[in-house]
């Protein structure tokens, strides 16, 4: 039986960065490692040590950083691939492809998530790559 465990946002972000880098970590072990190393507390919040060392960045009033914090699959994509337009966050084709590929490579993604990511990837491949979406 597979449980649907909700992990803290920082665990999800770290997990997605590792997946994007070609690794296949287990979230439960990643959570324990981050906790044991003092990077997060029991609730998944960053520790002062993680903030002071620069391993965790506080989003504050930056809408792109806030968007990436709320969408861990976007965490490893450089900010230059995002822009704010009338309060909405737009992504270029590179960012959309990266996010879709990360989901496709995630062994914990559901069939529905993989189907959506593949559909998105197929659509992006037919777009003008100089446009924002």
SVG drawing of the C-alpha trace seen along z (x, -y; Angstrom):
<svg xmlns="http://www.w3.org/2000/svg" viewBox="-4 -45 31 47">
<polyline fill="none" stroke="black" stroke-width="0.4" points="0.0,0.0 1.3,-3.4 0.7,-6.3 0.2,-9.9 2.5,-11.7 2.8,-15.5 6.4,-16.5 7.4,-20.1 8.1,-22.5 11.9,-22.5 12.0,-18.7 10.0,-18.9 12.3,-21.6 15.4,-19.5 13.8,-16.4 13.0,-18.1 16.5,-19.5 18.0,-16.1 15.5,-14.6 16.5,-17.3 20.1,-16.4 19.4,-12.8 19.3,-11.3 16.4,-9.3 16.3,-9.9 13.6,-8.7 11.7,-11.6 11.5,-10.0 15.3,-9.5 15.8,-13.1 13.6,-14.5 15.5,-12.6 18.9,-13.7 17.8,-17.4 16.5,-17.1 19.6,-15.3 21.9,-17.8 20.1,-20.7 18.8,-22.3 15.2,-22.0 13.3,-21.6 10.6,-18.9 8.0,-20.9 10.1,-21.4 11.0,-25.0 14.5,-26.2 16.8,-26.5 18.8,-29.7 21.9,-27.7 20.5,-26.9 19.6,-30.5 23.0,-31.8 24.9,-29.3 23.0,-30.4 21.5,-27.0 18.0,-28.4 16.9,-31.8 13.9,-33.7 11.6,-34.8 10.1,-37.9 8.7,-40.3 10.1,-38.8 7.2,-37.3 9.4,-35.0 11.1,-33.5 7.7,-33.2 6.3,-31.4 9.3,-29.0 8.9,-28.4 5.3,-27.4 6.1,-25.3 9.1,-23.1 9.4,-21.6 10.5,-25.1 13.1,-25.6 16.1,-24.6 15.2,-26.7 17.2,-30.0 15.2,-33.2 16.1,-34.6 13.5,-32.1 10.6,-33.8 9.1,-37.2 6.2,-39.1 3.5,-40.5 0.5,-42.2 1.0,-40.2 1.3,-36.9 4.4,-34.8 5.3,-33.9 7.9,-31.3 9.9,-30.9 9.9,-27.6 13.1,-26.5 11.4,-26.7 8.3,-24.9 10.4,-22.1 12.5,-21.8 9.5,-21.6 7.8,-19.0 11.0,-16.9 11.4,-17.0 7.9,-15.6 8.5,-12.9 11.7,-11.8 10.1,-11.7 9.6,-8.1 6.9,-9.2 4.8,-11.2 1.4,-9.8 0.3,-8.6 -1.9,-11.7 1.0,-14.0 3.2,-12.2 0.4,-12.5 -0.1,-16.2 3.7,-16.8 4.0,-14.9 1.1,-16.8 2.6,-20.1 6.0,-19.1 4.3,-18.2 2.6,-21.6 5.7,-23.5 7.7,-21.8 5.2,-23.3 5.5,-26.9 7.7,-29.8 10.6,-29.4 11.0,-33.2 7.6,-33.7 6.6,-33.7 3.9,-31.4"/>
</svg>
